[in-house]
């Protein structure tokens, strides 16, 4: 099988990709100093306390605690992510929360963070399209009970290790999608490797090529990621997502709507294998699925 230059770092790269899809790694700051000036996410650094973070962000400590259910102020872990609420958001003691959608959010991810039932969140927001959340949009997040925030949240766990609720069976729309490359071979099929790590599909071609959108959707991420090169993530109808990584040049921008077959990126050349590679990942509600089940 062809080897990609990042093969020895594959686990770390896949964790980065998973963290991005689940919790929008692109909106997390590196922590410290000016990175804590506004709403978003911060990463706990050595020596941090919840009080110190609240003071630097100019947020009342109680408000910071309510927006980070399940966080034990006595056991903050280096690398742990905390939410910094905006002025438009509300966190009453018994709920419902008023949450402002951040870049890359999914309905399941928001519900999971607050220990809420995704279906109740959908019901509380009539007309909300889970596949087309708008950054800055305010939504209501009802809680099942007063204790559900602490029992359901997973804020103390690394983002890449969090699991998502089962989104259910594949929607009827998830059939007959186009392959992202016209001329290709499958260098690595979707599945688990010898260590039990789930691996996305890897496609290879001998000539320069452009990856194309497998179905109509909206660009929710288009930027570089360490170990993965340039990455494009599309959100499609019925809570479906497609991911195109190992790109060399982006051909779309965030927020752009694309049609099936539209080019999204140039794929990168792998000097070690003397061919071109595209890492292709397909997800339903954030959970990986075998592209062979959806592509025609």
N, C-alpha and C positions, 0 to 999 in steps of 0.2 A: 504494500500500500504506500502511496505517496506520503511523504512526511512534510509537514508544514514547519516553518521556523519556530513556531511557538509550541511545538509538540511537547517539549519538556515542561512547559508551564500550563498545560491544558487545563488542569483542575482549577487553577487560579483564574484563568480566562473565563471559564464557564461560570464560576461563582460570580464574577463581575457582571456577566451578561444576565444571570438570573436575578442578581440584586437590582440591576437597572430595570428589568421588566416588572419586578414585584413592587419596588418602592422608589423608583425614579432616582437612581444613583446620581443622575445629572443635576438634581436640585439640592444635593447635600453639600454643605460647605466643608472645608478642611478643618474648621474649628479654629478658635483663637482669634483675637483681635477683631479686625473689621468684618470678618466673616460672620460675626454674630450680631450684626447691626439690625437685621430685619427679619421678617417672617420667612419660614422655610424649614430647613433641617440643619442641625449641627452634629458634629461628632465629638464625643467626650474625649478630652485629652487628659494626660497624667496630671494629677493634682486638682482636677475639677471637682466641684461640689455643685449640687443643684442650686444652692443659694448664690454661688459665684456666677453661675451661668445666667440665672435670673437677673442679677444685678448688671452684668455686662450687656444683656439684651434689653434692659429697661422694661422687664416684664414682672409683675407681681408674682412672688413665689407660688402662691396658691393657684394662680391662673396657669402657670407653667406645669404644676403638678397635675391639674385637671386635664390638660391637653396631652399628658403622657401617662395614661392609666397603666397601672401595673409596674411602673418604675419605682424601685426601692431607693429612696434618697441615700440610704446608708450603704448601698452596694452598687454604686455606679461603676461600670466597667469601661476601661479604655477601649475606644472603638465603637461604643454603644451610640446609637442615634437617638436624638431627641427632637421633638417638634417645637418650633418657635411659632406661636400663634400670631396672626395678623389682628389688626384692630377690628376687622369686620366679623371675626369669629367669636362664638360664644360657647361657654362650657358650664352650664348650670349643673348644680350638684346631682340632680336626678335626670338630666337630659331633657329634651333632645339637644344634641350638639348642633351648632351651626358651623359648618366646615367650609372653608374656601379651597376649591380644587387647585391642586398644584400640578406642575408640569409632569406629565406621564402617569397621573393617577388612574386607577381603575376602580370601579364600584366595589369589586370584591376586596381590593386592597384597603380601601377606606373603611369598609365595614369590619374587616379583619382587625385593623389597627385599634378600633374602639370596642372590639368584642361584640359587635352588633350583627344582626341577621341581615345578609345582603337583600333578601326579599323584602324585609321591613323597610330598609332604606329606599328601595325602589318604590314601594307603595307610598312612602311619605313624601315622595317628590314626583307628583303626576307630570307626565310628559317628558321625564328625564330619559335620555338615550344613553345607556351605559357604554355604548361603543363610540360615543362622540362627546365626552365630557370636555367642557371648555375651561381653560385655565382662568382662575379668578371667579368662576361660578360658585355661588353659595348654595349648599344643599343641607337638608336636615338629616341628622343621623340619630334616629330613635334608639334607645337602649332597651333590652329585654327586661332588665331588672336593675336595681341599684347596685347589685354585686357583679353584674356581668362585665363591667369594665375591667375589674381586676382579674377575673377568672378567664376572660377571653383574650386579653391582650398578650402580645408576645414581644414587648418592646425591649426586654432584657436580652433577647436572643439576637445573634448576628442576622442581618437582613437576609443574607443568602441562604440561611437555614430555615427560614420561616416557610410554612406550608400554606396553601390556599384552600379554601373550601372547594369541594368537588363541584364544578360548574354543571355537572350532569352530562347527558349524552350529547354528541355532536349535533349542531343544528342542521336542518335540511339544506341550508345554504352552503355548508362546508363540503361540497362535492363538485368534482369537475373543474377545479382550479387549474390554471396553467403552471407549468414548470417555470422557474425563474430564469433558466438558461435554455437556449434553443439547441445547442450542440454540446453535450456533456457526457460524462460518465460518473457514476456514483463511487467516489473514492472511499467513502465510509458511510454505511447505512445508519439510520437512526437506531439506537439501541445501547445496551450497556457494554462497557469494555471489560477486560479481565479483572479489574478492580471493583466492578459493580457500579461504576460511575456512568450515569446516563449521558450519552453523547449525541449532539445534534447531527443531522446529515451534513456530509461534506461532499460538494460537487467539484469536479475538475474538468478543465478543457485545455487544449493545447494552443489555442489562439486567443488573442485579446477579445474580451466580450463584456457586454453590459448585462447586469442583473435587472430583470424586469418584474414589476409588480404582478404577483400571482392572481390578484383580484383587486377590485376597486376598494379604495380605503383612504385614510388620512395619515400623513406623516406625523408621528408623535415624537420621534427622536431621529436626528440626523447629525452625527458628530463623531469625533474620534474617541476610542476607548483603548486604554492600555492593553496590549497583547492581542487586541482584536481588530486593529486598524480602524478604518472608517466603518461606522455601523448605521444602518437604517432600520427603524421599527415602524411598521404600519399597523394601524388599528382598522379592523374591518367590521362589518355588521355582525350582529349576534355574538359579540364579545370574543371575536377572533383576532389574533395578532400574528404577523409574519415578521421574521427577523433576517436581515441580510448583512453578514459580517465578512471580514477580510477584504473589504473594498479599498480601492486606491484613490478614488475620486467620487465625491457625492454629486448627484445630479438632481437632487430634490432638497427642499428646505422644510423645517418644522412648520406644521400648520397647513401645508400644501395638500390639496386633494389630488389623488392620482386615479387613473383608470387602469383596468386590467391591461397588461402589456406595456405600460409606460416604463421607460428606463429609470432606475432609481440610483444606480451607481456603476462605475467601472470596477471590475474585479481585479484584485492584485496578482502580480506575478510572484510565484514561489521559486526563487533561484535554486534552492536545494533540489526541488523535484523537476525543475525546468517545465513547469506548466502553470496554469492559473487556477486558483481555488476560490470557492464561495462557500462559506458556512451558512447553511440555511436552516432556520428553526421555525416551527409552526406551533402556535399555542391557542388553547381555548380557555378563557378565563384565567390566563397566566400559567396554565398547566401544559407541559409539553406533550405533543401528540405526534405520531408518526406521519410525516408528510405523505407517505404512500397511501394513506387513508383518504386524503383530500385531493391530491393532485391527479389529474387524468393522464 
